[in-house]
């Protein structure tokens, strides 16, 4: 290969590498702009498709038991069905823990009720970060005694917010310190919010 051709190939390789790095950097910046810290244990994800707010003030430092409790609110740009199995908690090791089932909540209802009572002093109004905060609907993913009917999905759009508690059960009976991710998937996008357990 002649010197000129070799230089052309090197320049081309360097340009491609530079473009790849610039693209990755831009994607990282875009993702970072989508996430906003709202408080010590409250975080927001907002892009063109999804707006999610999560608060976990009690569980941030009280996670040495089976249950992790997150208050959540979300809306979407288009009418969207959010299914129970589309909400997961990703561990620092990359394992995805599904949203707890109503059956498991019912089997451990006394402990869950105690958790909610303890967490009530650190309750956070997650709907207050949405412009349509006067149009709030319950996700109805869980039912404690005398609660509403449980659903496996709920509908949101730009005119209404779905609000509700999210419960995740640790496979080991407790949650280790670290940065987890609350992941909400739907047909028009994915939201990922960092959940930092101290």
N, C-alpha and C positions, 0 to 999 in steps of 0.2 A: 504494500500500500504506500502510495507516495506521501510525502510530508504534508502537502496541502489537504489531501483527503483525510489523513489521520487527524489533522487539526480540526477539520470540519466535523468529523465524528465526535471528537472530544467536546467541541462547543455544543453540538446537538445533545450529547449525553448530559452535560452540565445544565443546559437549558431545561431539559425534561426533569432533571432532579430538582432544579429550582422551582419549576412550576408545581411539582408534586408537593414540595415542602410548603410553598405559598398556599396551595389548596388546603392542606392539612391545617395550617395555621389559621386560615380564614374560617374553616369549619369549627375549630376549637374556639375562636373568638365569638362566632355566632352562637355556639352552644352556651358559652359563658354569659353572653348578653341575655340569653333566655332565662337564666337563673338569677334570682335576686334574694338575698338574705333579708328577711323582714324583722328579725329579732334573734335572740340567742338560740331559740329552737323553733323558728318559723321560717319557711322558705317558700318561694314562688317560682313556678315555671310558667313562662308565657311566650308563645310564638304565634304564628298566623292561624294555627289550627286549634290550639289548646291553651287554656288558662287553668292552672292548678295551684292551690295553696295548701300547704301541710303544716301543722303545728304539733309538736310532740314534747312540750315542756316537762311534763311529769316523767315520761319514759326516757328522756335524755339521760337522766341520772339514776333512774329507778328501773333497771332492766335486769335485775338478778332473779327474775321469776319467769315463768313460762310465757306470759303475754306481753306483747308490745302494742301500745295504744297510740294511734295517730288520728288527729282531727283533720278532716279534709273537706275541701270545696273545689268544685270544678265546673267549667263551662267549655263549650266548643263553638267554633265559628259557624259550623253547620249542624243541623240536627243529627245527633249521633247516639247510638245505643252503646253503652259501656257494659260489658259483661263481667261478671264476678271473676272469671278466670283470666281477665286481662289486667287485673291489678295484682302486682306481686311486690315483694321486697327482696332486692338482691343483696346478698351478703358481701362483705369485703373480699371473700374468696370466689365470688361469682356465682354462687348457688342461688337459685330463685325459690323463695318461700311463698307459696300461694296465700291468698287471703284466707283466713280461717273459715271454716264451715259453721253454719248455724248449729249443727249437731254438736260440734266440739264446744261452742260457746255454751250451749244448754247443759252439757255434761259438767262444765266447770263454772256454772253461773255465779256461785257464791264468790269465787275468787275474782271473777270479772266485775261483779258489782262492787267489791271492795276496791278494785283498781280504779273504777270510775269515781267512786267516792273520794279516794285519795287524790285523784287527778283534778277534781272539780275546782279546787282552789287555784289551779293554774290553767283554767280553761281559757281558750283564746277564740275570739270572734273571727273565724277564717273567712266568713262571707263579707266582712267589711272591706276587703281588698278588691271587690268587684263593683263595677258601676251599676249593675242590676241587682243590688243586694236586697231590694224589696221584693224580689221574685225568687224565693228560695223553696226548694223541694227537698224532702228527705230521701236519701239514697235507699233506705230501707233494706240494707244488706244484712242487718242483724236485728234480733228481737230479744229483749230481756223480758221477764214475766210481765204480762199485761201490755206488751208493746204492739206495734202494728204488724201487719202481715209481712213476711220476709220475701224479698225478690232476689232473683239471680242476675238482674240487669236493671238499668235505669236509663232514662233518656235525658239528654241535655242539649242545649243550643245557645245561641248568642243572647237569648232573652230570659234564660233562667239558669239558676245555679243549683247543682245537686250538692247537698251537704250531709255529712254523716261520719260516724266513727269507723275507723278501720282497725281490725284486730289481726295480728299475726302471732302464730304459735311457734315457739322455738323448738326445734327437733331435739335439743339437748336439755330443755327445761330452764334455760337462762340465755341471755344475749350478751355476747362479748363486746367489749369496747371496739369502736372503729367506725368507719364511714360506710353506711349502707346506701341503697338507692331505692326510693319508692318509684315504681315504674307503672305507668298507666298507658296501655296501648288501646288504639281503636283504629278504625278503617282509614282515617285521614291523618294519622300521625302517632307519635309516641312522646310522652312526657317522662322525664327522669329528674327526680329531686333528691339531693343529698340529705341523708338522715344521719347526723353525727351523734353517736352514743358515747358519753364520757364515763 
